[in-house]
Amino acid sequence: MLEPLIPPAKPGGRPRRVEMREIVNAVRYVLRAGCAWRLMPHDLPQWETVYAYFRAWEADGTWERIAAALRRDLRTGLGRAPEPTAAILDSQTVKTTEKGGPAATTPGSTLPAGNATSWLIPRGS
């Protein structure tokens, strides 16, 4: 089902040494397990190879096309129209300070009276 959506090998380049199905399986493993790329099982392709394909497919929109195709197939299987006709947007506002960065913080006091331990220092010394 996904094979037609996977980009073909570049013409004139080296032949692929890894099956694209294994690349997809490895990406699915990392996303499902929530683990680091380096922690992939050794029976999958090398993590560097999988990550390179992941980033390339992310850049060229392959993952978007795969998600759209899966969504259409799922909706059709459920007896719905292939494309949604409505959407719901939700947002949340988080209040922050008016100023950002160091200006937003209160500087520490340099006066002896502002120091919490200043009352321990004798006045005559």
N, C-alpha and C positions, 0 to 999 in steps of 0.2 A: 504494500500500500504506500509506503514512504519512498520506495526506490525511485519513482519518477521525479520526486521532489529534490533528491540529492544531486548536487552539481556534478557533472561528469568530470573525468580527469582532464587536465589541461592538455591540449594537443601539442605533440612534440616533446613533452616532458617525460620523465621517468615513469614507467608503469607503477601503479599503486601496489604496495606490498601488503597493505592491510585491507581487509574487507570492510566496506562501509557499514555493513550491519553491525560489525563489532565496535566500530566507532560510536554508532548510535547507542548500542547497548552500554558502552562505557560511560557516555554522557548521562544516560538515564540512571546508571548506578550512582554516579557522583551526586546528581540532583536528588535522588531518592534517599540516599544514605546521609547526605549533608556533610560528607567528608571532604577533606582536602584532595586536590588532584593527585598529589604524591602518595596518597593512601589507597589508591585503587588496587584491587587484587591483581596479582601477577599473571593470571590467566587472561586478562584483558590486554589490549595493546598498551604500549608505553604511554605514560601519562603525558609526556611532552607532545607526542603525536596526536593524542586525543584532544588536548588543550588547543593545539594549533588548528585543528579542524573546527573545534567549537568556536574559536574566535573568528575564523574566516567565515563560517556560516552565519555568525552573528552579524558580521559586517556587511555581508551581501544579502541579508534578509531571508536566508533559508529557513531559520527557525520561525519567522513570522509566517512564511508560506506553509510550513508544516502545521503550525497551530491553527491556521485558518482552515486547512484541509480537514484536520481532525475535528474541528468544531462543526464544519458543514456536515461531515459524515455522521457525527453524533446527533445533531439536530434532525437530520433526515431520518435516522434510525428511530428517533423518538416521535416521528410523525409531525415534526414542525417544519417551518420554512427553512431552507438552508442558511439564510442570513437573518439575523435578528432585526426586528422592526422598531424596537425601542431600547433605550439604555437608561440606566440610573447612575447618577453621579453623586458622590458623597464627598464632603470636604470637612476639614477640621481646622480651626484657627487656634494657634498657640501663641499666647501673649508673651512678649519678651520685653527687655528694657528698651527705652527710647534710643539710647546710644549703645553702640557695640564696642567690643574690645576693651582695652585698658581704661578708657574713659568711663566705662560703666561701673567699674569697681571702685570702692572707697579706699583711698590710700591709707596706710597705717599712720598713726600719729607719731611725730618725732619729738613731741614735748614729753618731758619726764612725767608730768601729771597724767598724760594719756597712756602711760605704760602701766600695765597691771601690776608690775612688781615695784613701781616707783615708791610706794609707801614703805618698802623695806629699807630704802636708802636713807641713812641719817642726814638731816638737814645741815648740820654743821660741818660735814666733811667735804 
